[in-house]
Amino acid sequence: MSVSTQTSNLIRQVIAYLNENTEYAVMRNFDGLPDSNSARDIDIIIRKKDLNRIKKPLVKLIDGLGWKIVTYLNSDRLFTLVCARNDGDNTSIMQWDFFVDTSVFGILLMDADEFLKDKEFNGFLWHLKTDSQFLDKYLYDRAVGAEYPEKYHSTREAAKDSPAVKSKLRKLFGQDSVETCDRTGGKKLLMKAIAHNLTTRPFELIGGVGRFLQTFVGNYIMSRTGFSMGFTGPDGSGKTTVIDRTIERLGDVFKTAHAYYHFRPALFGNLGEVAHSAGIKKDVDRNYSDPHRGGKTGVLSSTARLCYYSIDYIIGYFVKVKSKTRITRLVIFDRYFTDIICDSRRSRIYLSPKFLNLWRKLFIPSLDYNILLTASSETILARKRELDERGIREINERIDFLAPKKGYFKVLNESTPDAAVTEILNHIFDQQHRKNLKRLR
């Protein structure tokens, strides 16, 4: 598919820098670059020492071209940069994956030196020849018990009878052909790879597994290379359309790398349903088309609801949010705990906004970005009449109470959804870029 002019220019500049400064090879999907790109990312093989040397200059180059580094990831075998920019109401996303080897759990399958001996130049960039293109994905997929992708069938057919491919399969997996590898289970092949590493490079194997464990645990506990965002606002503010357009504008990179939740992580069921199952409540109002149908609750009932939902937010954050934002993933909430503060009727938690905000700061894990999306009462009533003017005004007053606080960003959605999305993405890209530059420099 064709790419934007800005994306094409970024690809040209990065490849030109690599051509002049290091030895590398694009691993696959290089046909058509820089003006078209059939994949959501560009995979590059490079020696680790060279990657460490070019990281900072590469980041400086991307920054100088006006792109924002939205997410990045360091692992034992991979360095990823996800870059983005807005030009008017159009968003361009580009992901770069720099591999230092092909390995599984720190167990080496094929190193950078092996790949870089099998490369050629097409007039624009260095890329792997067919044998190495095939071996990279095939070795990894088979070692983890996966099937080689059908979309690369032509590469497989061109490489499967190659003497170099057969020699690699024999040394690493103890198999004579691609066909015998296909019939062998992934666990057996992985054990063969471990045995090969123990025989030929035992100390490097121990170090590789150690680095894998270190980066895996470190990324899970410490890393926030992905990010999370929540949208809150009165019915009629345009949340659903803005969320859908945000996901669409983030393109293929995040379309398959995001999770979407409504209101809370929902590890536990609706409070009314749970009470009904426990025999505490006889009937459950399931008229979910009217979110403001419930009557006003007292302090005791509101507090019980608050505690129940807070447990879901706290545990659910680490199960459903942190597990994704530790790597280059995006989590989106249509409403989050912020909605409890802003819209008491929906959650039926009638407690002071100041108290709820204090509770949030003390107990509720924060999303990276909390978007307060709203509009004037007149605009909202013209779009949807689920709330009266007083209800809209009360929600907007609470939005104004939260807007100046850290982590919140208020957006008036008075014109087109794309205008609101552009404002939101500009804010997020700028914040992410500033944070990531400090980490990468």
C-alpha positions in Angstrom: 0.0 0.0 0.0 1.2 3.5 -0.7 2.5 5.6 2.2 2.3 9.3 2.9 4.9 11.7 1.6 6.1 12.3 5.2 6.4 8.5 5.8 8.3 8.0 2.5 10.7 10.8 3.5 11.3 9.2 6.9 12.0 5.8 5.3 14.4 7.5 2.9 16.3 9.4 5.6 16.6 6.4 8.0 17.8 4.0 5.3 20.3 6.6 4.0 21.6 7.0 7.5 22.0 3.2 7.9 23.6 2.9 4.5 26.3 5.4 5.5 26.9 4.3 9.1 26.4 0.6 9.7 26.0 -2.9 8.3 22.4 -4.0 8.3 19.8 -5.8 6.2 16.0 -5.4 5.9 14.6 -8.8 6.6 11.4 -8.9 4.5 8.7 -6.8 2.9 11.2 -4.4 1.3 9.7 -4.4 -2.2 8.2 -1.0 -3.0 10.1 0.9 -0.2 10.2 3.8 0.4 7.0 4.8 -1.5 4.8 1.8 -0.5 4.9 -0.6 2.4 3.0 -3.9 2.5 3.7 -4.4 6.2 2.9 -2.4 9.3 6.6 -2.3 10.2 10.1 -2.6 8.8 12.2 -5.4 10.3 16.0 -4.9 10.2 18.8 -7.2 11.3 21.8 -5.5 12.8 24.7 -6.5 15.2 24.1 -5.5 18.8 27.2 -3.4 19.1 26.2 -1.5 16.0 22.6 -1.0 17.2 24.0 0.4 20.5 26.2 2.8 18.6 23.5 4.2 16.3 20.5 4.4 18.7 21.1 8.0 19.9 21.9 9.4 16.4 18.9 7.6 15.0 16.6 9.0 17.6 18.0 12.5 17.0 17.4 12.1 13.2 13.8 11.0 13.7 13.2 13.9 16.1 14.8 16.4 13.7 12.4 15.2 10.9 9.4 16.3 13.1 8.3 12.8 14.0 7.3 11.8 17.6 8.5 8.6 19.2 5.2 7.4 20.6 6.4 4.0 22.0 9.6 2.0 22.1 10.8 -1.3 23.5 14.1 -2.8 24.5 14.3 -6.6 24.8 17.1 -9.2 24.7 16.7 -9.6 20.9 14.8 -6.5 19.7 14.7 -2.7 19.8 11.4 -1.2 18.5 10.6 2.4 17.7 7.0 3.5 16.9 7.0 6.9 15.3 4.0 9.1 14.6 3.1 12.6 13.3 0.0 14.6 12.5 -0.3 16.7 9.4 -3.6 18.5 9.6 -6.2 15.8 10.3 -4.1 13.0 8.9 -1.9 10.7 11.1 1.1 8.8 9.9 2.5 5.9 11.9 5.8 4.0 11.2 7.3 1.2 13.3 10.9 0.1 13.1 12.0 -3.2 14.5 15.8 -3.7 14.9 16.7 -7.4 15.6 20.1 -8.4 16.9 19.4 -12.2 16.3 16.6 -14.8 15.9 16.2 -16.4 19.3 13.5 -17.9 21.6 13.6 -17.3 25.3 17.3 -16.4 24.9 18.1 -19.6 23.0 19.9 -18.6 19.9 18.6 -19.9 16.6 20.5 -17.7 14.1 22.8 -14.7 14.8 23.3 -11.4 13.0 26.6 -12.5 11.5 24.9 -15.4 9.7 22.2 -13.2 8.3 24.5 -10.4 7.2 26.6 -12.8 5.2 23.5 -13.4 3.1 22.4 -10.0 2.0 22.3 -7.9 -1.2 21.8 -4.3 -2.3 18.8 -3.4 -4.5 19.9 0.1 -5.3 18.1 1.7 -2.3 18.7 -0.6 0.7 20.4 -3.8 1.9 18.1 -6.8 2.3 18.3 -10.5 3.1 18.4 -13.0 0.3 15.6 -15.6 0.1 17.3 -18.3 2.2 17.8 -16.0 5.2 14.3 -14.4 4.8 12.8 -17.9 5.1 15.1 -19.1 7.9 14.4 -16.1 10.2 10.6 -16.7 10.5 10.7 -20.5 9.9 13.2 -21.2 12.7 11.3 -19.0 15.2 7.9 -20.3 14.3 8.8 -23.9 14.5 10.7 -23.5 17.8 7.6 -22.1 19.4 5.3 -24.7 17.8 3.7 -22.3 15.3 3.1 -22.8 11.6 5.1 -20.8 9.0 2.7 -18.1 7.6 0.9 -19.0 4.4 1.4 -15.4 3.1 5.2 -16.2 2.7 4.5 -19.4 0.7 6.5 -18.3 -2.3 9.6 -17.6 0.0 9.3 -21.1 1.5 9.0 -22.7 -1.9 12.1 -20.8 -3.2 14.2 -21.7 -0.1 13.1 -25.1 1.2 15.5 -27.2 -1.0 18.5 -24.8 -0.6 21.7 -26.6 0.7 22.2 -23.7 3.1 18.6 -24.1 4.5 19.0 -27.9 4.9 22.4 -27.5 6.5 21.0 -25.0 9.1 18.0 -27.3 9.9 20.3 -30.3 10.3 22.7 -28.4 12.7 20.1 -26.7 14.8 17.1 -29.1 14.8 18.7 -32.4 13.7 16.2 -32.5 10.8 17.1 -33.3 7.1 14.4 -31.2 5.5 11.7 -28.6 5.9 9.1 -31.4 5.5 10.5 -33.3 8.5 10.6 -30.1 10.5 6.9 -29.5 9.7 6.0 -32.9 11.1 8.1 -32.5 14.3 6.6 -30.9 17.4 7.8 -27.5 18.6 9.0 -28.7 22.0 11.2 -31.4 20.4 12.7 -28.8 18.0 13.3 -26.4 20.8 15.1 -29.1 22.9 17.3 -29.9 19.9 18.2 -26.2 19.6 19.0 -26.1 23.4 21.3 -29.2 22.9 23.0 -27.5 19.9 23.7 -24.4 22.0 24.9 -26.4 24.9 27.4 -28.2 22.7 28.7 -25.3 20.7 28.3 -22.2 23.0 27.3 -23.2 26.6 28.3 -20.0 28.3 26.7 -17.8 25.7 23.5 -19.9 26.2 23.5 -19.2 29.9 24.0 -15.5 29.2 21.3 -15.4 26.6 18.7 -17.0 28.8 19.7 -14.6 31.6 19.3 -11.6 29.4 15.9 -12.8 28.3 14.7 -13.3 31.9 16.2 -9.9 32.9 14.5 -7.9 30.1 11.2 -9.9 30.3 10.8 -9.4 34.0 12.2 -5.8 33.9 9.8 -4.9 31.1 6.8 -6.4 33.0 7.6 -4.7 36.3 9.2 -1.4 35.2 8.4 -0.7 31.6 5.6 1.5 30.4 6.6 1.6 26.7 2.9 1.4 25.7 0.3 3.7 27.1 -3.3 3.8 28.2 -6.0 6.4 27.7 -9.6 6.9 28.9 -12.4 9.0 27.6 -15.1 10.5 29.8 -17.9 13.0 29.1 -21.6 13.4 29.0 -23.8 11.4 26.5 -23.8 13.3 23.3 -20.2 14.6 23.6 -19.2 12.3 20.8 -17.1 9.8 22.7 -17.9 6.7 20.6 -17.1 8.5 17.3 -14.0 10.1 18.6 -12.7 6.8 20.0 -13.4 5.0 16.7 -11.7 7.7 14.7 -8.7 7.7 17.1 -8.2 3.9 16.6 -8.6 4.3 12.9 -6.1 7.2 12.8 -3.5 5.2 14.7 -3.4 2.8 11.7 -2.3 -0.8 11.3 0.4 -0.5 14.0 -2.1 -0.1 16.8 -5.2 -1.7 15.2 -3.9 -5.1 16.1 -2.1 -3.9 19.2 -4.7 -2.3 21.3 -7.3 -3.4 23.9 -10.7 -1.7 24.4 -12.7 -1.7 27.6 -15.9 -0.1 28.7 -16.0 1.7 32.1 -13.8 -0.8 34.0 -11.6 -3.9 33.5 -14.7 -6.1 34.4 -12.9 -8.9 36.1 -16.0 -9.1 38.3 -19.6 -8.9 37.2 -22.1 -6.1 37.4 -22.8 -5.5 41.1 -26.5 -6.0 40.7 -25.9 -9.4 39.0 -23.5 -10.5 41.7 -25.9 -9.5 44.5 -28.7 -11.4 42.6 -26.6 -14.5 42.3 -25.7 -14.3 46.0 -29.4 -14.1 46.9 -29.0 -10.6 48.4 -31.2 -9.0 45.7 -34.3 -10.5 44.2 -34.6 -8.6 40.9 -32.0 -7.0 38.6 -32.8 -4.1 36.3 -31.3 -5.1 33.0 -32.5 -2.1 31.0 -29.0 -1.2 30.0 -30.1 1.1 27.2 -30.9 3.7 29.9 -27.7 4.1 32.0 -29.3 6.8 34.2 -32.3 4.7 35.1 -31.4 4.0 38.8 -32.5 6.0 41.7 -30.3 7.9 44.0 -28.4 5.8 46.6 -27.4 6.7 50.1 -23.8 7.1 51.5 -23.6 3.4 52.7 -24.8 2.0 49.3 -22.6 4.4 47.4 -19.5 3.5 49.5 -20.2 -0.2 49.0 -20.4 0.3 45.2 -17.2 2.4 45.3 -15.3 -0.3 47.2 -16.5 -3.1 44.9 -15.6 -1.3 41.7 -12.3 -0.1 43.2 -11.2 -3.7 43.7 -11.9 -4.3 40.0 -9.9 -1.3 38.9 -6.9 -2.2 41.1 -6.6 -5.9 40.2 -7.9 -5.4 36.7 -5.2 -2.8 36.0 -2.4 -5.2 36.6 -4.2 -8.1 34.8 -5.5 -6.3 31.8 -3.8 -2.9 31.5 -0.2 -3.3 32.7 0.2 -6.6 30.9 -0.2 -4.7 27.6 1.4 -1.3 28.3 4.6 -3.0 29.5 5.3 -3.4 25.7 4.3 -1.3 22.7 0.6 -1.7 23.2 -2.4 0.7 23.7 -5.3 0.3 26.1 -8.4 2.4 25.6 -11.3 2.8 28.1 -14.6 4.3 27.1 -15.1 5.8 30.5 -12.9 4.9 33.5 -12.9 5.7 37.2 -13.1 9.4 36.1 -16.7 8.7 35.0 -17.6 7.8 38.6 -16.5 11.3 39.6 -18.2 13.1 36.7 -21.5 11.1 36.3 -22.9 10.0 39.7 -26.2 8.9 38.1 -24.6 6.4 35.8 -22.5 4.6 38.5 -25.0 5.4 41.3 -22.1 6.5 43.5 -23.4 9.7 45.1 -20.3 11.0 46.9 -18.5 14.3 46.9 -16.3 14.9 43.8 -13.5 16.0 46.1 -13.7 12.8 48.1 -13.8 10.6 45.0 -10.8 12.4 43.5 -8.9 11.9 46.7 -9.9 8.2 46.7 -8.7 8.0 43.0 -5.3 9.5 44.0 -4.9 7.1 46.9 -6.2 3.8 45.5 -7.0 3.8 41.8 -4.2 3.1 39.2 -3.9 6.0 36.8 -4.2 5.8 33.1 -1.5 7.7 31.2 -4.1 10.0 29.6 -7.5 10.9 30.8 -9.5 12.7 28.1 -12.4 14.9 29.3 -14.5 15.2 26.1 -17.4 17.5 26.2 -19.3 20.3 24.5 -21.8 23.0 25.3 -25.2 22.1 26.6 -26.8 23.3 23.4 -24.5 21.2 21.2 -25.0 18.1 23.3 -28.8 18.5 23.4 -28.8 18.9 19.6 -27.0 15.5 19.2 -28.6 13.4 21.9 -31.3 14.0 24.5 -30.4 11.3 27.1 -29.7 14.0 29.6 -31.5 17.3 30.4 -29.7 20.6 30.5 -29.2 20.4 34.3 -27.6 17.0 34.1 -25.2 18.1 31.3 -24.3 21.2 33.3 -23.5 19.1 36.4 -21.2 16.8 34.5 -19.4 19.7 32.8 -18.9 21.4 36.2 -17.2 18.2 37.4 -15.1 18.0 34.2 -14.0 21.6 34.9 -13.1 20.5 38.4 -10.8 17.7 37.1 -9.4 19.5 34.0 -6.6 21.4 35.7 -5.3 18.3 37.6 -2.4 16.3 36.5 -3.1 13.6 33.9 -6.3 15.2 32.6 -6.8 16.9 29.2 -10.1 18.7 28.3 -11.3 18.7 24.7 -14.3 20.6 23.4 -15.8 18.6 20.6 -17.8 21.4 19.0 -16.9 20.9 15.4 -15.8 17.7 13.5 -14.7 14.5 15.3 -11.4 14.6 13.4 -10.6 18.1 14.8 -11.1 16.6 18.3 -9.0 13.5 17.5 -6.2 15.7 16.1 -6.1 17.8 19.3 -6.0 14.6 21.4 -3.3 12.9 19.4 -1.1 16.0 19.2 -1.3 16.1 23.0 -0.5 12.4 23.5 2.3 12.3 20.8 4.0 15.4 22.4 3.8 14.0 25.9 5.0 10.5 24.8 7.8 12.0 22.7 9.0 14.2 25.6 9.0 11.2 28.0 10.7 8.8 25.6 13.4 11.2 24.6 14.5 11.5 28.2 14.7 7.7 28.4 16.5 7.2 25.1 19.1 9.9 25.2 
